[in-house]
Amino acid sequence: MIRITFPDGAERQYEAGVSAMDIAKSISDGLARKVLSAKVNGQVWDASRPINEDATLQLLTWDDKDGKNTFWHSSAHLMAEALESLYPGVKFGIGPPVDNGFYYDIDLGGKTISAEDLVAVEKKMKELASQKNPYIRKEVSKADAISYFTEKGDQYKLELISELEDGKITFYEQGNFTDLCRGPHIPDTGFIKAIKLTNIAGAYWRGSEKNPMLTRIYGVTFPKQSELDEYLTMMEEAKKRDHRKIGKELEIFTFDDDVGPGLPLWLPNGGVMIEQLEKLAKKSEQKAGYSRVKSPHIAKESMYLKSGHLPYYEDSMFPAMDIDGQKYYLKAMNCPHHHKIFDAVPRSYKDLPLRLAEYGTCYRYEQSGELFGLMRVRSLQMNDAHIYCTEEQFESEFRAVNDMYLRYFEIFGIDKYVMRFSTHAPEKLGQKYVDAPELWKKTEDMVRRVLISSGIPYIEVADEAAFYGPKIDVQVWSAIGREFTLATNQVDFAQPLRFNLKYMNNNNEPEIPICIHRAPLGTHERFIGFLIEHYAGNFPAWLAPVQVAVLPISDKFNDYAAGVVEMLKKHEIRPVFDTRSEKIGKKIRDAETRKIPYMLIVGEKEAENGTVSVRKHGAGDQGSVTAEQFIEQINLEIEPIFS
């Protein structure tokens, strides 16, 4: 008999060899019908895979992120089976799940596939799904794996197999399709009820421009047609809100081939938004007792070796530069620099907590196929800070960081959010994670206590921590229900030790501080991309690049209007002065198109009475007031953001 421990701490005993699906059925048939896969000792498995020893078990359904990933991974295999049926001889690269669906990279041997052809692929997928073929896991030897794909003539799979260890290779079969795959997969194809193939793109094999260009087909599937319909409606709205489209229309940012992919150029309107976000962050952090620091954009290899980043993140860093016989790297993260700043002067317990903040620019080598507007870039300005504190101070500091998140959510109208609490996997200590089991347990318990006592919604996910400690990823949903990973909050017990950071405790003995990494506003790039889509470009007055359009009805009133403009500027309100010889209706329409929050219309009556006629974007006429009254009103709207 083996002992199975459930997420709520309850335990049951079963015979060795029992599967997660068997366990689900022992609880209820209704639950079993929903189970897509299972998390066994922190690893996601097929629901049908035998469990032969004591284990923790979480049954995964469509409501779990890992359940969705399993569903979409299996859907990628279903699409591959359909493609192989319709395009004999097709070769396959990789087919992973992504945030909203899946893709598969394929080589059609010189043939092409169009968006119109995807309809036939969808039809074939639905036909195959209805057969309810099980996904069957098979362990194979390396020799047999090589033999199978040599006979099939698939050089991409052979390349992948060449890098795998013998004894750790698995195939998955469903219907007439066999693939090299780690899994896991859903029980059978019948779970897949609604299918939509959404896009075709090009992608270099393994992300390298030196390799062949493959065809990447994206798709999304759901267990119910109604959920697919709802998703497609949301995606139509998302197209209208696409930050790349709106960002171009509102002249916020641009990319240029001569500058390079993934390296955004901020236009003046984007520069204003960055300044406003920095102002918000700096005001918030000043009130919370942070000190501002600055660090260089490059550093020697030795520092990143000491921090431990190079062994884990070298693939995400730009290649080293040779300077005077030393290797230097573009800064991919701010934390090692901040550790050096902490260590620059002697520290006492009286100095703690020490909160060091910086809007530091970092550079990360994202693969070209993964770049996406502002959401995935290679140059990023990060709202970063590191808090050095004692163990006794940790919970209050961690809570204060979470409180800062909550205030930002309120400011930006983010109503739906969840903290994704990522813990380590004990079996990967010394490999993926720093080998310090007692510190892992202690810090994870500390974070968990803060989340529970704060009443903040959170989910706990094993085996996704940072290499140096547990972390929280802040998941938010935009106004149309799209999910974004916005920011992070991490605990670090390893790097202070690596850098030999010390403070003198109240017994005048050296002690190592705990470090909290936090970035509530994430990066300018990702956060502004999110805000463009969240607001559809209709930014609140404090954030809008241009806050007020001053619109004289005719040239006769330009002098009076110019006085209004100067008054607005004097009170640090950002106006635009439309002196074009156009009819007022066109000026209003153009200001609406530019999504300017307020319009002040000036004509004969306004000039005589010393007033302005106020229009609000999307809401129309707001009546007439003096310019001073308008300034007072807009300041009442803006000032609380920074107070």
C-alpha positions in Angstrom: 0.0 0.0 0.0 1.1 3.6 -0.6 0.1 6.8 1.0 -1.4 9.6 -1.2 -1.4 13.2 0.3 -3.9 15.7 -1.2 -3.4 19.5 -1.3 -5.6 20.1 1.7 -3.3 17.7 3.8 -5.8 14.8 3.8 -4.3 11.3 3.2 -5.6 8.1 1.7 -4.0 4.7 1.2 -4.1 2.9 -2.2 -2.4 -0.1 -3.7 0.8 0.6 -5.5 0.3 1.1 -9.2 -2.8 3.1 -8.8 -3.2 6.0 -11.3 -4.5 9.5 -10.6 -7.5 8.7 -12.7 -8.2 5.6 -10.5 -8.0 7.9 -7.4 -10.3 10.5 -9.0 -12.9 7.7 -9.7 -12.6 6.6 -6.1 -13.7 10.1 -5.0 -16.4 10.6 -7.6 -17.2 9.8 -11.2 -18.0 13.5 -11.8 -14.5 14.5 -10.7 -13.0 11.8 -12.9 -14.7 13.2 -16.0 -13.0 16.5 -15.4 -9.4 15.3 -14.7 -7.0 16.1 -17.5 -3.7 15.3 -15.8 -2.2 15.2 -12.3 0.6 16.7 -10.3 2.5 13.9 -8.6 5.3 15.1 -6.1 5.2 18.5 -7.9 5.6 17.0 -11.4 2.7 17.0 -14.0 1.9 13.4 -15.1 -0.6 11.6 -17.3 -3.7 10.8 -15.2 -3.2 7.2 -16.3 0.4 6.8 -15.2 0.9 4.3 -12.3 2.0 5.7 -9.0 4.2 3.2 -7.1 5.3 5.0 -4.0 4.1 7.5 -1.4 3.3 10.8 -3.1 1.6 14.2 -3.0 -1.2 14.4 -5.5 -3.1 17.3 -7.1 -5.8 16.4 -9.7 -5.7 18.9 -12.5 -8.7 20.1 -14.4 -9.4 22.8 -17.0 -9.5 25.3 -14.2 -5.8 24.7 -13.4 -3.1 26.3 -15.5 -1.2 23.0 -15.7 -4.5 21.3 -16.7 -4.9 23.8 -19.6 -1.3 23.3 -20.6 -1.8 19.5 -20.8 -5.0 20.0 -22.8 -3.3 22.3 -25.3 -0.1 20.2 -25.5 -2.4 17.2 -26.4 -4.2 19.4 -28.9 -0.8 20.2 -30.6 -0.4 16.4 -31.1 -3.9 16.2 -32.5 -3.1 18.9 -35.0 0.1 17.1 -35.9 -1.9 13.9 -36.6 -4.3 15.8 -38.8 -1.4 17.5 -40.7 0.3 14.1 -41.2 -2.9 12.7 -42.6 -3.5 15.7 -45.0 0.2 16.3 -45.9 2.1 13.0 -46.0 5.8 13.4 -45.4 5.4 16.5 -43.2 8.2 16.8 -40.6 7.8 18.1 -37.1 9.8 20.4 -34.9 8.4 21.2 -31.5 4.7 21.7 -30.5 4.4 23.2 -27.0 1.5 24.8 -25.2 1.6 28.6 -24.9 -0.3 31.2 -22.8 -3.4 30.9 -25.0 -3.3 27.7 -26.9 -0.5 25.9 -28.7 1.6 25.8 -31.8 3.6 23.3 -33.8 6.6 24.0 -36.1 6.4 22.0 -39.2 8.4 21.5 -42.4 6.2 20.8 -45.5 9.2 20.1 -47.7 8.7 23.1 -50.0 4.9 23.1 -50.0 2.9 26.0 -48.6 -0.1 26.2 -46.3 -2.5 29.1 -46.2 -5.0 30.4 -43.8 -7.7 28.9 -46.0 -6.1 25.5 -45.7 -6.5 25.6 -42.0 -10.2 25.0 -42.3 -9.6 21.5 -43.6 -7.0 20.9 -40.9 -9.6 21.9 -38.2 -12.2 19.6 -39.8 -9.8 16.7 -39.7 -8.9 17.5 -36.1 -12.6 17.3 -35.1 -13.0 14.0 -36.9 -9.9 12.6 -35.1 -11.0 14.0 -31.7 -14.4 12.3 -32.0 -12.6 8.9 -32.2 -11.7 9.3 -28.5 -8.2 7.8 -29.1 -6.2 7.4 -25.9 -2.8 9.1 -25.5 -0.4 6.2 -24.8 3.0 6.8 -23.2 5.8 4.4 -24.2 9.4 4.3 -22.9 11.8 3.6 -25.7 15.5 3.1 -26.0 17.6 5.7 -27.7 18.5 3.2 -30.5 14.8 2.5 -31.1 14.0 6.2 -31.1 16.7 6.9 -33.7 15.6 3.9 -35.8 12.0 5.1 -35.8 12.7 8.7 -36.9 15.5 7.7 -39.3 12.9 5.5 -41.1 10.5 8.4 -41.0 13.1 10.8 -42.4 12.6 13.4 -39.7 15.9 15.2 -39.1 14.4 17.5 -36.5 13.4 14.8 -34.1 16.7 13.0 -34.7 18.5 16.2 -33.6 16.5 16.3 -30.4 17.0 12.6 -29.7 20.8 13.0 -30.1 20.8 15.3 -27.0 18.7 13.0 -24.8 20.0 10.3 -22.4 19.3 6.7 -23.1 16.7 5.4 -20.6 14.9 8.8 -20.5 13.1 8.8 -23.8 9.4 8.5 -24.2 7.1 8.4 -27.2 3.4 9.2 -27.2 0.8 7.6 -29.5 -2.7 8.6 -30.3 -4.6 7.1 -33.2 -2.1 6.7 -36.1 0.3 9.3 -34.8 3.5 8.8 -32.8 5.7 11.6 -31.5 8.8 12.1 -29.4 7.5 13.7 -26.3 8.0 14.0 -22.5 4.3 14.5 -22.0 2.1 14.6 -20.1 -1.2 14.3 -22.1 -4.9 14.2 -21.4 -6.6 10.7 -21.2 -8.0 10.7 -24.8 -8.8 13.0 -27.8 -12.5 13.1 -26.9 -11.9 15.8 -24.3 -11.2 18.2 -27.2 -14.6 19.6 -28.3 -13.9 23.0 -29.8 -11.0 23.8 -32.2 -9.8 27.0 -33.9 -6.5 27.3 -35.7 -5.7 31.0 -35.5 -2.5 31.9 -37.3 0.4 30.9 -39.5 3.9 32.4 -39.0 7.5 31.6 -39.9 10.0 30.5 -37.2 13.6 29.4 -37.4 14.3 25.9 -36.1 15.3 26.3 -32.5 15.2 30.1 -32.8 18.4 30.4 -34.7 18.7 32.4 -37.9 21.3 29.9 -39.0 18.7 27.1 -39.1 15.9 26.4 -41.6 12.8 28.4 -41.5 9.8 26.3 -40.5 6.0 27.0 -40.7 4.5 27.7 -37.3 0.7 27.0 -36.9 -1.0 28.4 -33.9 -4.3 27.1 -32.5 -6.5 27.0 -29.5 -9.0 24.4 -28.2 -11.6 24.2 -25.5 -13.6 21.5 -23.8 -16.8 23.4 -24.7 -17.9 25.3 -27.8 -19.3 28.1 -25.7 -15.9 28.7 -24.2 -14.3 28.9 -27.7 -17.0 31.4 -28.8 -16.4 33.5 -25.7 -12.6 33.4 -26.4 -13.0 34.4 -30.0 -15.2 37.4 -29.0 -12.5 38.5 -26.5 -9.8 38.1 -29.2 -11.8 40.3 -31.6 -11.9 43.0 -28.9 -8.2 42.4 -28.2 -7.4 43.1 -31.9 -9.0 46.5 -31.5 -6.9 47.1 -28.4 -3.6 45.6 -29.8 -0.9 47.7 -28.2 1.2 47.6 -31.3 -1.7 49.2 -33.4 -2.7 51.8 -30.8 0.9 52.5 -29.9 1.6 53.5 -33.5 -1.7 55.5 -33.8 -1.0 57.4 -30.6 2.7 57.8 -31.4 3.9 56.2 -28.2 6.7 53.9 -29.4 8.3 52.5 -32.6 10.8 49.9 -33.7 13.4 50.4 -36.4 15.5 47.8 -38.3 18.6 49.9 -38.0 18.3 49.9 -34.2 17.5 46.2 -34.1 14.6 43.9 -33.2 13.2 44.0 -29.7 14.8 47.4 -29.0 11.9 49.9 -28.7 12.3 53.6 -29.4 10.1 55.8 -27.1 8.5 58.7 -29.0 7.7 61.9 -27.0 4.2 60.6 -26.0 5.8 57.4 -24.7 8.4 59.5 -22.9 5.6 61.3 -21.0 4.0 58.0 -20.0 7.4 56.7 -18.7 7.9 59.9 -16.7 4.5 59.7 -15.2 5.0 56.0 -14.2 8.4 56.8 -12.7 6.8 59.7 -10.8 4.2 57.4 -9.4 6.8 54.8 -8.4 9.2 57.3 -6.9 6.5 59.0 -4.9 5.3 55.6 -3.6 8.8 54.4 -2.8 9.8 57.7 -1.2 6.8 57.4 1.2 7.7 53.7 1.9 11.3 54.6 2.8 13.3 53.5 -0.3 16.6 55.0 -1.3 17.3 55.5 -5.0 20.5 54.2 -6.6 22.0 53.9 -10.0 24.1 51.1 -11.6 26.0 50.7 -14.9 24.7 48.9 -17.9 27.6 46.4 -18.1 29.7 44.4 -15.6 32.5 41.8 -15.5 31.9 38.1 -15.8 33.2 37.5 -12.3 30.2 39.3 -10.7 27.6 37.1 -12.6 29.6 34.0 -11.7 29.5 35.1 -8.1 25.8 35.8 -8.2 25.1 32.4 -9.8 23.3 34.0 -12.7 25.6 32.9 -15.5 25.1 29.1 -15.1 21.3 29.6 -15.0 20.7 32.5 -17.4 23.6 32.7 -19.8 21.4 31.7 -22.7 19.2 34.8 -22.0 22.2 37.2 -21.8 23.8 38.9 -24.7 27.2 37.4 -25.6 30.2 38.6 -23.6 32.4 41.5 -24.8 36.2 41.2 -24.4 37.6 44.4 -22.8 41.2 44.5 -21.8 41.3 40.7 -21.7 38.3 40.6 -19.4 34.8 39.3 -20.3 32.0 41.9 -19.7 28.3 41.3 -20.1 25.4 43.7 -20.7 23.4 43.8 -17.5 20.5 41.3 -17.6 19.4 42.0 -14.0 20.0 44.7 -11.4 20.3 42.5 -8.3 24.1 41.8 -8.3 24.8 45.5 -8.6 22.5 46.3 -5.7 24.3 43.7 -3.6 27.5 45.5 -4.3 25.9 48.8 -3.2 24.8 47.2 0.0 28.3 45.9 0.6 30.0 49.2 -0.2 29.7 50.5 3.4 29.5 48.7 6.8 25.9 47.9 7.8 24.3 47.7 11.3 21.0 46.2 12.3 20.0 49.9 12.8 20.3 50.4 9.0 17.8 47.7 8.3 15.5 47.3 6.5 17.5 48.9 3.7 15.4 49.4 0.6 17.4 50.2 -2.6 15.3 51.2 -5.7 16.3 51.8 -9.3 14.6 52.1 -12.7 17.5 50.1 -14.2 17.8 49.3 -17.9 18.5 45.6 -18.5 19.2 43.7 -21.7 18.0 40.1 -22.3 18.6 38.1 -25.5 15.1 36.9 -26.2 14.9 34.6 -29.3 13.8 36.4 -32.4 10.7 34.2 -32.7 9.6 35.2 -29.2 9.8 39.0 -29.6 6.3 40.5 -29.5 5.8 44.3 -29.5 6.4 45.7 -26.0 5.5 42.4 -24.3 8.8 40.6 -25.2 11.7 42.9 -25.9 15.5 42.9 -25.5 15.9 46.2 -23.7 13.8 46.7 -20.6 13.5 49.4 -18.0 12.6 47.7 -14.7 10.9 49.2 -11.7 13.3 47.2 -9.5 14.2 47.3 -5.9 15.9 45.1 -3.3 15.0 45.1 0.4 17.7 43.9 2.8 16.1 42.9 6.2 16.4 40.7 9.2 14.4 37.6 9.5 12.2 39.3 12.1 11.5 42.2 9.7 10.7 39.9 6.7 7.0 39.4 7.1 6.2 43.1 7.6 8.4 44.0 4.6 6.9 41.4 2.4 3.4 42.5 3.4 4.3 46.1 2.6 5.4 45.2 -0.9 2.0 43.4 -1.4 0.2 46.4 -0.1 2.0 48.5 -2.7 0.7 46.1 -5.4 -2.8 46.5 -4.1 -2.6 50.3 -4.3 -1.4 50.1 -7.8 -4.2 47.7 -8.8 -6.7 50.3 -7.4 -5.1 53.2 -9.3 -5.1 51.3 -12.6 -8.6 49.7 -12.2 -7.3 46.2 -12.1 -10.1 44.3 -10.4 -9.0 40.7 -11.1 -5.6 39.5 -10.0 -3.9 36.5 -8.3 -0.5 36.0 -6.7 1.1 32.9 -8.3 3.3 31.6 -5.4 6.1 29.5 -6.9 8.0 27.0 -4.7 10.9 24.7 -5.3 11.0 21.0 -6.1 13.0 19.1 -3.4 14.3 16.5 -5.8 16.0 19.3 -7.9 18.1 20.8 -5.1 21.6 21.3 -6.2 20.5 21.3 -9.9 17.8 23.8 -10.6 17.7 25.2 -7.1 20.3 26.3 -4.5 20.9 23.3 -2.2 19.6 24.6 1.1 16.5 22.6 2.1 16.0 24.2 5.5 16.2 27.7 4.1 13.7 26.8 1.3 11.2 25.4 3.9 11.6 28.4 6.2 11.3 31.1 3.5 8.4 29.4 1.8 6.6 29.1 5.1 7.2 32.8 5.7 5.8 33.8 2.3 2.8 31.5 2.8 2.0 33.1 6.2 2.0 36.6 4.7 -0.3 35.6 1.8 -2.7 33.8 4.1 -2.8 36.6 6.8 -3.2 39.3 4.1 -6.2 37.6 2.5 -4.7 38.1 -0.9 -5.9 35.6 -3.5 -3.1 33.2 -4.4 -2.3 29.9 -6.0 0.7 27.7 -5.1 2.7 26.2 -7.9 5.6 23.8 -7.3 8.9 23.7 -9.2 8.7 27.3 -10.6 10.7 29.2 -8.0 13.7 31.3 -8.8 17.0 29.4 -8.3 17.7 31.4 -5.2 14.4 31.4 -3.4 10.5 31.3 -3.6 8.8 33.9 -5.7 5.4 35.4 -6.5 4.4 36.3 -10.0 1.6 38.8 -10.1 -1.1 37.7 -12.6 -3.6 40.3 -13.6 -6.5 40.5 -16.0 -7.1 43.4 -18.3 -10.5 45.1 -18.8 -11.4 42.5 -21.5 -10.3 39.5 -19.5 -6.8 38.9 -21.0 -4.3 37.5 -18.5 -0.9 39.1 -18.1 2.1 38.3 -15.9 2.8 41.9 -14.7 5.4 41.8 -12.0 7.3 39.7 -9.5 8.2 39.6 -5.8 11.0 37.2 -4.9 12.7 36.0 -1.7 16.5 35.5 -1.9 18.4 33.7 0.8 21.2 32.6 -1.5 22.8 35.7 -3.1 23.4 37.5 0.2 25.4 34.4 1.2 27.2 34.3 -2.2 28.2 37.9 -1.9 29.1 37.5 1.8 26.7 40.4 2.7 26.8 41.1 6.4 25.3 43.4 9.0 26.2 43.7 12.7 23.3 42.5 14.8 22.4 43.9 18.2 25.0 41.6 19.8 27.7 43.1 17.6 27.9 39.8 15.6 27.9 39.5 11.8 24.7 38.2 10.3 23.5 37.6 6.8 20.4 39.6 5.7 17.4 38.2 3.8 16.9 40.0 0.4 13.5 40.6 -1.2 13.5 41.4 -5.0 10.4 43.3 -6.1 9.2 45.1 -9.2 5.5 46.1 -8.7 5.3 47.9 -12.0 7.4 45.4 -13.8 9.1 47.0 -16.8 8.0 50.1 -18.7 7.8 48.1 -21.8 5.4 45.3 -20.6 3.5 47.6 -18.3 2.8 50.2 -20.9 1.9 47.5 -23.4 -0.6 46.2 -20.8 -2.0 49.6 -20.1 -2.5 50.4 -23.8 -4.7 47.3 -24.1 -6.3 47.7 -20.7 -7.5 51.2 -21.5 -7.7 50.8 -25.3 -5.6 54.0 -25.4 -8.2 55.9 -23.4 -5.7 56.8 -20.6 -6.8 58.5 -17.4 -5.9 62.2 -17.4 -2.8 61.8 -15.1 -1.2 59.3 -17.5 -2.3 60.6 -20.9 0.6 62.1 -22.9 -1.7 65.0 -23.9 -4.2 65.9 -21.2 -6.1 68.8 -22.8 -6.8 70.0 -26.4 -7.5 73.7 -26.7 -9.7 74.3 -29.7 -10.5 77.8 -30.9 -13.6 78.0 -33.1 -11.8 80.3 -35.5 -8.5 82.2 -35.8 -10.2 85.3 -34.2 -10.0 83.6 -30.8 -6.4 82.3 -31.0 -5.0 85.0 -28.8 -7.5 84.2 -26.0 -6.9 80.4 -26.5 -3.2 81.0 -26.3 -3.6 82.6 -22.9 -5.6 79.5 -21.8 -2.7 77.3 -23.0 -0.1 79.2 -21.1 -2.2 79.0 -17.9 -2.5 75.2 -18.3 1.3 74.9 -18.8 1.9 77.1 -15.8 0.0 74.6 -13.7 1.9 71.6 -15.3 -1.0 70.4 -17.3 0.0 69.0 -20.7 -2.0 70.8 -23.5 -2.0 70.8 -27.3 -3.1 74.0 -29.1 -5.0 73.3 -32.4 -4.6 76.4 -34.5 -5.5 74.8 -37.8 -8.0 76.6 -40.0 -10.5 73.7 -39.7 -14.1 73.7 -38.6 -14.6 73.0 -34.9 -16.4 69.7 -35.6 -13.3 68.3 -37.3 -11.0 69.6 -34.5 -13.2 67.8 -32.0 -13.3 64.6 -34.0 -9.5 64.7 -34.4 -9.0 65.2 -30.6 -11.4 62.3 -30.0 -9.4 60.1 -32.4 -6.2 61.0 -30.5 -8.1 60.0 -27.3 -7.2 63.3 -25.5 -9.1 63.2 -22.1 -10.4 66.8 -22.3 -11.2 69.4 -24.9 -11.5 73.2 -24.1 -13.5 74.9 -26.8 -13.1 78.7 -27.2 -15.4 81.0 -29.1 -16.9 84.4 -28.9 -19.0 83.7 -25.8 -16.1 82.1 -24.0 -13.7 85.0 -24.9 -16.3 87.6 -23.7 -17.1 85.7 -20.4 -13.5 84.6 -19.6 -14.6 80.9 -19.7 -13.9 77.7 -21.6 -16.5 75.1 -22.9 -15.4 71.7 -21.6 -15.8 68.4 -23.5 -14.7 65.1 -22.1 -13.4 62.3 -24.3 -16.2 59.8 -24.9 -18.7 61.7 -22.7 -19.4 65.0 -24.6 -20.2 68.4 -23.3 -19.5 69.1 -19.7 -20.6 72.8 -19.6 -18.7 76.1 -19.3 -16.3 77.1 -16.5 -13.5 79.5 -16.0 -10.0 78.2 -16.9 -9.1 78.4 -13.3 -12.1 76.2 -12.3 -11.1 73.7 -15.0 -7.6 73.6 -13.7 -8.9 73.0 -10.2 -11.2 70.2 -11.4 -8.5 68.3 -13.4 -6.0 68.7 -10.5 -8.6 67.1 -8.1 -8.6 64.2 -10.5 -4.8 63.9 -10.9 -3.3 64.8 -7.5 -4.6 61.9 -5.5 -2.6 59.5 -7.7 0.6 61.0 -6.5 -0.4 61.8 -2.9 
